[in-house]
């Protein structure tokens, strides 16, 4: 799971909890559930009966007496929150991976495409089987005409980085370029990150 996915899921979960809590608060008050079921809400709990309002006259008077800066500050904060939400929404709509890559020569064959996830899975499976490689992950980003491959190789403690890079270039990456036959993948930029797996401790009997 990428950091971006973790952030998106965390923000969605937080927004969902806030909306769920607000909805339950309004629902309990609107249906008069506290009185019907003899429930005692916490002291100072807002919206406990259908006739309650979120901000009463005393609350409005108290907030209005804070000074001239109070409402401009509240409006500025709300605008900032709205702009951040809009930025986050646009970031989700902006696809950072090509989606589908054309297959064929120049020009590529019409109607023949290869999903980027299928190609990245194929490269990862072949790279993970290379000598000295314990695990491999591959992500393809960029536009269909100019894709970019991000490869992370987890080497065994005995794996040689130079040999692993050469085998990756001559094996999985060359296979990907040859199988697609697309000029975009023929000049695909590749970023490779190498890391070494840790030895598991052995238990002595």
Residue, then its C-alpha position, 0 to 999 in steps of 0.5 A: x500500500x502506497x503512502x498516498x493510498x494510506x493518506x486517502x483512506x485515512x482522510x476518507x475514514x475521518x470524513x466518514x466518522x465526522x459525517x456519521x457522528x453528525x448524522x446520528x446526533x441530528x437523527x437522535x434529536x429529530x426522532x426524540x429518541x432520548x425521551x422515548x427510550x428514557x436515555x440521559x444524554x451527557x451534560x451540555x450535549x447539543x440537540x437532544x429534542x426536536x425543538x433544539x437548535x445548534x446555536x441558541x440566542x445566548x450562543x449567538x450573542x456570545x460569539x458575536x461579542x468576540x470582536x470584529x475579527x471573529x467572523x472574518x477569521x471563521x469565514x477565512x477558516x471555512x474557505x481554507x477548509x473548502x479549498x483544501x477539500x477541493x484540492x484533495x478532490x482534484x488530486x484524486x481525479x488526476x490520474x497518475x498512471x497511464x491506465x492503458x498502454x498501446x500495443x504494436x509498432x509505429x503507429x500502434x495497432x488500433x484497439x489493442x491496449x495493455x493495462x498498466x497494472x497487467x504489465x507491472x504485475x508481469x514485470x514484477x513476477x519475472x523480476x521476483x524470480x531473478x537470481x538473488x532477488x527475494x521480492x519485486x514490486x513495480x508501478x507504472x506512472x506517467x502518460x501512455x506515450x511516455x510511461x515511467x517504471x518504478x521498480x523496487x527490488x528486495x535482494x537476498x543477503x547474498x544478492x549482488x546489486x550489479x548482477x541484479x540490475x543487469x538481469x533486470x534490464x536484460x530480462x523483465x524490462x527487455x521482455x516488456x519492451x519486446x512484448x508491447x512493441x510500442x515506441x513509448x515502452x521502448x524508451x521507457x524511463x525506469x527508476x530502480x530502488x534496491x534494498x536488502x532483506x534482513x536475515x531472520x534470527x535462528x533459534x539455537x536449541 
